[in-house]
Structures are given as structure tokens and as C-alpha cells.
Amino acid sequence: MVVNMRSQQGPAASCRSLTKLFGSRTVVDGLSFDVPAGAVTGFVGANGAGKTTTMRMLLGLVAPTSGSALVHGRPYRELPHPRRQVGAVLAGPGAHPGHSARTHLTILATGAGLPVRRVAEVLDQVELTEHAGKRVGTYSMGMLQRLALAGALLGDPGLLILDEPVNGLDPPGIAWLRDLLRRLAAEERAVLVSSHLLGELAEVVDRVVIIDRGRLVADTTLPDLLRGRSLEEAYFDLAGSLSTPASQPGAAS
């Protein structure tokens, strides 16, 4: 039985004075912000701003140099049911090209102690049911992104962390993802999503966190940030003159 983890108090994720150095290079610098439940939070920054490193610290993949990166008030490694509390898409599904989508998700579910019935449910949720028996090696980039999302949703988590989830999606796929993220937030889940497609991001987010060179530039609601501007214009007004354009598709974080 999947345990509902969405009733916990406080922010779904939080960073407090989060700092990460790689050698002498400061990648994340004293970063503090919250990811609230019931909202889609856009995470914006240029190439090298520190977004992916921050997400990896929240997921316990990179250790902070100082400060804290917490999920439901705890470091990721201390979560009692990590797959049931947070789902993530950072770099594709990680599936063996010879496996079918159904087999890949069944392996993930079994390894995480999740009910196998969730496989059919998430395949339907990401609209891959008719392709579930096909080898992952035959999938398009957009189908791989959907499969990665299915893996993130297996545990019915209260928090989703998504790094560039629109990569490889065609326009109908982007519209589908926008609707999915809105529905997830309406279910009182928290969504942290990064994207270089700022116009598209503005169509779905409730809040925006902007970082530049690892430092917080803005943390506010979308209407308060825009004030008659586009998200791209707001970004450049606040941080764009210092960094590589954040609207450049395919840039690393």
C-alpha cells in the first residue's frame, strides 16, 4: 500500500544558507528558499547558475559544503520512504534500451517496495500505455521524458523535482506536461521545475525562484515578479545582464 505523504506540515522542500564549493569554485552561495505544497515553483537561472547542483543536493546526490537542503524537513538520506515522498527527473529514465517501459517500471517499483499495480497507473498517467511493451531503445526523446516522469510518479510522491522536463517534447507534449503539472499542484503536491523555456514556464508556475551565480535573486509569486513584464524580461531585469541568457534552450545548469 502506498503511504500518502502529502499531509506533512511545512514546505515540501527547503534550502537554508545552502552552499556548495567544488575546489575553490563556489557553485551555490548561501541559497535559501522554500518549495510549498500546492504550487508549481519555477527554478530559473542561466547556464552554470547552480540549479542542477541545488536539485542534486536536495536529492542527496551531492553533499552541501555548508547549510542545509531538506525534503519534508529532513535530509534526503533520512527520509523513511524516499520514493513515496519525492520523485525526480534529472537526466532521463535511466532505462536499459532492451527493456520495455513496463519492465523498467516494474523493476523500479519492486526495488522500492512499491505495489506493481502502480506501473499500469503511471503508464496511463503519462499516456504511454499503448507503447508500454516496446523496447525503450526505440523511444523518441519525448517518450523517454514521459517514461522518466512515470518513474518519478511511481511512489505517488508529495514532491516532484524536475530538471528541464520539456526537453524533447513536441508542442502537444509541452501542453500535456503543463496540464499534468497543474493537476499535480491541485492535488496539494509540490513541484520544483527548472526550464530554459521561460515563456513556457510562465504558463504553468505559481512561484518563481531566480538564482544567478549561485545566489538568490528573487523568490516570489509569478504576478508579483512580472508586473506587466514577460518572465524573460523580468529575468533579464534582475539577473540577465550578469549571465548567459536563460532562454537559451539546451544550456546546462
C-alpha positions as CSV (number, residue, x, y, z in Angstrom):
1,M,0.0,0.0,0.0
2,V,1.4,3.4,-1.0
3,V,1.5,5.7,2.1
4,N,0.1,9.2,1.5
5,M,2.9,11.6,2.3
6,R,1.1,14.8,1.3
7,S,-0.3,15.7,4.7
8,Q,3.0,16.8,6.3
9,Q,3.3,20.3,7.6
10,G,5.7,22.9,6.4
11,P,7.4,23.3,3.0
12,A,7.9,20.2,0.9
13,A,11.5,21.2,0.3
14,S,13.7,24.0,1.7
15,C,17.2,25.3,1.3
16,R,18.8,27.2,4.2
17,S,22.1,29.1,3.6
18,L,22.9,26.3,1.2
19,T,26.5,26.5,-0.2
20,K,28.5,24.2,-2.4
21,L,32.1,24.6,-3.4
22,F,33.9,22.4,-6.0
23,G,37.5,23.1,-5.1
24,S,37.9,26.8,-5.0
25,R,34.8,27.5,-7.1
26,T,31.6,28.4,-5.4
27,V,28.6,27.0,-7.3
28,V,25.9,27.6,-4.8
29,D,26.3,30.5,-2.5
30,G,24.2,30.9,0.7
31,L,20.9,29.9,-1.0
32,S,17.7,30.0,0.9
33,F,14.2,29.3,-0.4
34,D,11.1,27.1,0.1
35,V,9.1,24.9,-2.2
36,P,5.5,25.0,-0.9
37,A,2.9,22.3,-1.4
38,G,0.0,23.0,-3.8
39,A,2.1,25.1,-6.1
40,V,4.4,24.8,-9.1
41,T,7.7,26.6,-8.4
42,G,9.8,27.6,-11.3
43,F,13.6,27.5,-10.8
44,V,15.3,29.9,-13.1
45,G,18.9,30.7,-13.8
46,A,21.4,30.8,-16.6
47,N,24.0,28.2,-17.6
48,G,26.1,27.5,-14.6
49,A,23.9,29.3,-12.2
50,G,23.7,26.3,-9.8
51,K,20.2,25.0,-10.4
52,T,21.1,21.4,-11.1
53,T,23.6,21.3,-8.3
54,T,20.9,22.6,-5.9
55,M,18.5,20.0,-7.1
56,R,21.1,17.3,-6.6
57,M,21.8,18.4,-3.1
58,L,18.0,18.3,-2.3
59,L,18.1,14.7,-3.6
60,G,21.1,13.7,-1.5
61,L,23.3,13.1,-4.6
62,V,25.7,15.9,-3.7
63,A,26.7,16.8,-0.2
64,P,26.5,20.5,0.8
65,T,29.6,22.3,1.8
66,S,27.5,24.1,4.4
67,G,23.9,24.9,5.0
68,S,21.0,22.5,4.5
69,A,18.9,21.1,1.7
70,L,15.8,19.4,3.2
71,V,12.9,17.4,1.9
72,H,9.9,17.4,4.3
73,G,12.2,18.8,7.0
74,R,14.9,16.2,6.7
75,P,18.0,15.5,4.6
76,Y,17.1,13.1,1.8
77,R,19.1,10.3,3.3
78,E,17.0,10.4,6.5
79,L,13.6,10.1,4.7
80,P,11.8,6.9,5.9
81,H,10.1,6.4,2.5
82,P,12.1,8.4,-0.1
83,R,10.3,7.1,-3.2
84,R,7.0,7.8,-1.6
85,Q,8.0,11.3,-0.6
86,V,9.9,12.7,-3.6
87,G,10.1,11.8,-7.3
88,A,12.7,13.3,-9.6
89,V,13.6,13.7,-13.2
90,L,17.2,14.9,-13.7
91,A,18.7,13.1,-16.7
92,G,16.2,10.8,-18.4
93,P,14.7,7.5,-17.2
94,G,18.0,5.5,-16.9
95,A,16.3,2.5,-18.5
96,H,18.1,-0.3,-20.3
97,P,17.4,0.1,-24.1
98,G,16.5,-3.5,-24.4
99,H,13.8,-3.4,-21.7
100,S,10.2,-2.4,-22.3
101,A,8.8,0.5,-20.4
102,R,6.6,-1.8,-18.4
103,T,9.7,-4.0,-17.4
104,H,11.7,-0.9,-16.5
105,L,9.0,0.5,-14.2
106,T,8.3,-2.9,-12.7
107,I,12.0,-3.2,-11.7
108,L,11.8,0.3,-10.1
109,A,8.6,-0.4,-8.2
110,T,9.9,-3.8,-6.9
111,G,13.2,-2.3,-5.8
112,A,11.4,0.5,-3.9
113,G,8.9,-1.8,-2.3
114,L,6.0,-0.2,-4.2
115,P,2.9,-2.1,-5.4
116,V,3.4,-3.3,-9.0
117,R,-0.2,-2.1,-9.8
118,R,1.4,1.4,-9.8
119,V,3.1,0.6,-13.1
120,A,-0.1,0.5,-15.1
121,E,-1.4,3.6,-13.3
122,V,1.6,5.7,-14.1
123,L,1.9,4.5,-17.7
124,D,-1.7,5.7,-18.1
125,Q,-0.9,8.9,-16.3
126,V,1.9,9.8,-18.8
127,E,0.0,8.4,-21.7
128,L,2.4,5.6,-22.6
129,T,0.1,2.6,-22.1
130,E,0.0,1.7,-25.8
131,H,3.8,1.8,-26.0
132,A,4.4,0.0,-22.7
133,G,5.6,-3.2,-24.4
134,K,8.0,-1.6,-26.8
135,R,11.8,-1.6,-26.2
136,V,12.9,1.7,-24.6
137,G,15.7,1.8,-27.2
138,T,13.1,2.6,-29.8
139,Y,11.6,5.5,-27.9
140,S,11.8,9.1,-29.1
141,M,13.2,11.8,-26.8
142,G,9.7,12.9,-25.8
143,M,8.7,9.3,-25.0
144,L,11.8,9.0,-22.8
145,Q,10.8,12.1,-20.9
146,R,7.4,10.7,-20.3
147,L,8.9,7.4,-19.1
148,A,11.2,9.4,-16.7
149,L,8.1,11.2,-15.4
150,A,6.4,7.8,-14.9
151,G,9.3,6.6,-12.8
152,A,9.1,9.8,-10.7
153,L,5.4,9.3,-10.1
154,L,5.6,5.6,-9.1
155,G,5.6,6.3,-5.4
156,D,2.7,8.8,-5.6
157,P,5.1,11.4,-4.0
158,G,4.1,14.7,-2.5
159,L,7.2,16.5,-4.0
160,L,8.4,16.4,-7.6
161,I,11.8,17.8,-8.6
162,L,12.1,18.2,-12.4
163,D,15.1,19.4,-14.3
164,E,14.3,20.6,-17.8
165,P,11.3,18.2,-18.2
166,V,10.2,19.7,-21.5
167,N,13.4,18.7,-23.4
168,G,12.4,16.5,-26.3
169,L,8.7,17.2,-26.1
170,D,6.8,18.5,-29.1
171,P,4.2,21.3,-28.7
172,P,1.3,18.9,-27.9
173,G,3.6,17.2,-25.4
174,I,4.5,20.5,-23.8
175,A,0.8,21.3,-23.4
176,W,0.2,17.9,-21.9
177,L,3.0,18.4,-19.4
178,R,1.7,21.9,-18.5
179,D,-1.7,20.3,-17.7
180,L,-0.1,17.5,-15.7
181,L,1.9,19.8,-13.5
182,R,-1.2,21.9,-12.8
183,R,-3.2,18.8,-11.8
184,L,-0.4,17.6,-9.5
185,A,-0.3,21.0,-7.8
186,A,-4.1,21.0,-7.5
187,E,-3.7,17.7,-5.5
188,E,-1.6,19.6,-3.0
189,R,1.7,18.3,-4.3
190,A,4.8,20.5,-4.5
191,V,6.6,20.8,-7.9
192,L,10.0,22.3,-8.4
193,V,10.7,22.6,-12.1
194,S,13.6,24.2,-14.0
195,S,13.5,25.2,-17.6
196,H,15.3,27.5,-20.0
197,L,12.0,28.0,-21.9
198,L,10.9,30.9,-19.9
199,G,7.8,31.7,-21.9
200,E,6.5,28.2,-21.4
201,L,7.5,28.2,-17.7
202,A,5.4,31.3,-17.2
203,E,2.3,29.4,-18.4
204,V,2.4,26.9,-15.5
205,V,4.3,28.2,-12.5
206,D,2.8,29.9,-9.4
207,R,6.1,30.9,-7.9
208,V,9.5,31.8,-9.3
209,V,12.9,31.4,-7.7
210,I,15.7,33.1,-9.7
211,I,19.4,32.4,-9.0
212,D,22.4,34.0,-10.5
213,R,26.0,32.6,-10.0
214,G,24.6,30.5,-7.1
215,R,22.9,33.4,-5.3
216,L,19.3,34.1,-4.8
217,V,18.0,37.0,-6.9
218,A,14.2,36.6,-6.5
219,D,11.8,34.4,-4.6
220,T,8.2,35.5,-5.1
221,T,4.8,34.8,-6.8
222,L,4.6,35.0,-10.5
223,P,2.3,38.0,-10.6
224,D,4.5,39.9,-8.1
225,L,7.5,39.2,-10.2
226,L,6.1,40.1,-13.6
227,R,4.2,43.3,-13.0
228,G,3.4,43.8,-16.7
229,R,6.6,42.2,-17.9
230,S,7.2,38.8,-19.5
231,L,9.2,36.3,-17.4
232,E,12.1,36.7,-19.8
233,E,12.1,40.5,-19.3
234,A,11.8,40.1,-15.6
235,Y,14.8,37.7,-15.6
236,F,17.0,40.0,-17.6
237,D,16.0,43.0,-15.5
238,L,17.1,41.1,-12.3
239,A,20.0,38.9,-13.4
240,G,20.3,38.6,-17.2
241,S,22.8,41.3,-17.6
242,L,25.2,39.3,-15.4
243,S,24.8,35.9,-17.0
244,T,24.4,33.8,-20.1
245,P,20.7,34.2,-21.4
246,A,18.4,31.8,-19.5
247,S,16.2,31.4,-22.5
248,Q,18.8,29.6,-24.5
249,P,17.5,26.0,-24.9
250,G,19.8,23.2,-24.0
251,A,22.1,25.1,-21.7
252,A,23.5,23.3,-18.7
253,S,22.8,24.3,-15.1
